[in-house]
Amino acid sequence: MRISKKKLAAEVISLLKEEYPDVKCALIYEKPHELLIATRLSAQCTDKRVNMVTPALFERFGSIDEFAAAEVSEVEEYIRTCGLFKTKAKDIVEMCIMLRDVYGGVVPDSIDELTKLPGVGRKTANLIVGDLYGKPAMVCDTHVIRLSNRLGLADTKDPAKAEKELRACVPPEEGLMLCHRLVWHGRGVCAARAPKCEACVLRNICRSKDKTGV
């Protein structure tokens, strides 16, 4: 007899807490707008690559005002290796113009307001409200969606639907850190193509039909 999703989520949370007690956002930043920009850059790009690019970017443009006044073409040169750099550069400049002109230079603390910014979707907005403001958040990136489906916590590849399904079974105060832990676990153990099931702390409760080595 299968346990409920809420009980399954509780077990996943408990096991991952033991496995990854000190995880945090992998993106490196010092100022609130820097996390916003770094998260935008991370779309279809690794956090490792973003962290290689942002030091020079943030040194050149040290504030929201400086980004807002930047030439898009110059921002492009700093982020060229991140992929989709033209779209991302445009979004970065435009979001900083909006932060300056509409929000008084302060990164909003609500998902509704954040998603009004150019290039900011729910994944980015959830990360910002969770990491910056300590509010309940569910950051549904590719790792979180993949692992949630394999574990049986979600049954969709759509980020918005996955967020809704996870919010239904995960306590609000656990959501952000669960997502961070799922990301770390997805990178190190539960990879997309070759999951290391034999080394997985979740192997005994995972509902995946594709488990290997166990």
TAMO-V690116 format. One record per helix or strand. SS is the DSSP state (H for helix, E for strand). FROM is the first residue (numbers start at 0). LEN is the number of residues. Records with the same first field share a line. If there is no record, write none. Layout:
SS: FROM-LEN ; FROM-LEN
//
This chain:
H: 4-15 ; 31-10 ; 46-14 ; 63-5 ; 71-11 ; 84-17 ; 110-4 ; 121-10 ; 141-10 ; 158-11 ; 171-17 ; 196-3
//
